[in-house]
Every structure is written in structure tokens, then in C-alpha cells.
Amino acid sequence: MATIKQFEDLEICQKAREICKIVYKAKQNTNLKNDFKLYNQLNGSSGSIMDNIAEGFERNGNREFIQFLSIAKASCGETRSQYYIELLTVDI
């Protein structure tokens, strides 16, 4: 099995980048473009997913990496919660 040398090669990081892209597209294609506060929260929490994966990987220790993955998972939950709020505003 090949050793991963940079966080960008991690599949989980690539998925996190896709989430960021979805949030950005949602801003352009929904009423989210008019809700700056919610967009900033979504943008921040989705970016935090990728940031924590990257930071944990760069620390070069499995224990710290696991800790940062846990933080990234929490940011993912925050992003989902904010997304549900965004879905509520679509019907209004």
C-alpha cells in the first residue's frame, strides 16, 4: 500500500472539498445568496472540515490526526445542521 504524503491525496479531504464546492454552488443557485449570515456559517463550517483534516495530517502523529478528524466530524455535523436550516428557508 502506498504511503500518502500530502493531505490532498486523502479521499476524505477530497470529499470535504466537494462539500465546500456544494456550499458555494448553493449560494449562487438558491436564496442563500441573500442570507449572508447563514452562508458565512455554512462556508465557515464546511471549510473547517477540510482545514481540520489538513491540520491533523500535517501534525505527523496518529493521535493528533485522530483528534483533528474528530473535530472535522463535528464540523460536518455543524454543516449538516446549517444546511437543514437553509432547506427550511427554501419553502418560505
C-alpha distance (Angstrom), angle and dihedral (degrees) to the residues before:
residue distance angle dihedral
M1 . . .
A2 3.80 . .
T3 3.77 120.1 .
I4 3.79 114.3 -121.0
K5 3.78 109.4 -127.4
Q6 3.80 101.5 -177.3
F7 3.78 133.3 34.3
E8 3.81 92.0 -124.2
D9 3.80 88.4 70.8
L10 3.80 92.8 59.4
E11 3.80 111.8 104.4
I12 3.81 89.5 -141.9
C13 3.80 90.0 57.4
Q14 3.79 91.1 49.8
K15 3.81 89.3 52.0
A16 3.81 90.2 49.4
R17 3.79 89.2 52.7
E18 3.81 89.0 52.7
I19 3.82 89.5 53.9
C20 3.82 89.7 53.4
K21 3.79 89.4 50.4
I22 3.83 91.5 50.3
V23 3.81 90.7 51.7
Y24 3.80 90.9 50.3
K25 3.83 92.0 48.9
A26 3.81 90.5 47.4
K27 3.79 88.6 56.2
Q28 3.77 90.6 55.1
N29 3.81 97.6 41.8
T30 3.82 104.7 38.3
N31 3.80 141.4 42.6
L32 3.79 86.8 -85.6
K33 3.81 86.4 93.6
N34 3.82 87.1 70.4
D35 3.81 96.0 46.7
F36 3.78 102.1 70.6
K37 3.80 95.4 172.4
L38 3.80 94.7 52.8
Y39 3.80 91.6 43.2
N40 3.80 91.2 51.0
Q41 3.80 90.3 49.9
L42 3.81 92.1 48.5
N43 3.78 92.2 44.7
G44 3.79 92.0 48.5
S45 3.79 96.9 47.0
S46 3.81 94.3 44.1
G47 3.80 90.2 48.6
S48 3.79 89.2 48.6
I49 3.80 89.7 60.7
M50 3.78 91.7 60.4
D51 3.81 93.8 37.5
N52 3.80 93.5 55.2
I53 3.80 92.8 47.6
A54 3.80 89.1 51.6
E55 3.79 95.2 45.1
G56 3.78 93.4 47.6
F57 3.79 92.0 48.7
E58 3.79 92.6 49.5
R59 3.81 91.9 53.6
N60 3.83 88.6 73.9
G61 3.78 95.6 -140.9
N62 3.79 127.8 106.0
R63 3.81 94.6 -143.0
E64 3.79 93.2 52.0
F65 3.80 91.4 42.9
I66 3.81 89.9 54.1
Q67 3.81 90.0 48.8
F68 3.80 91.6 52.0
L69 3.81 91.1 46.3
S70 3.80 87.2 56.1
I71 3.81 89.6 52.5
A72 3.82 89.9 47.8
K73 3.81 89.1 52.0
A74 3.80 89.7 53.1
S75 3.81 89.9 50.6
C76 3.78 88.1 51.4
G77 3.79 89.5 55.4
E78 3.79 89.9 49.3
T79 3.80 90.1 51.0
R80 3.81 91.6 50.4
S81 3.79 91.1 49.7
Q82 3.80 91.8 51.1
Y83 3.80 90.0 46.4
Y84 3.81 89.4 56.1
I85 3.80 88.5 53.0
E86 3.79 89.0 51.0
L87 3.81 89.9 51.5
L88 3.81 89.7 54.5
T89 3.80 90.9 56.4
V90 3.81 92.2 53.4
D91 3.82 90.8 71.7
I92 3.79 94.7 48.2
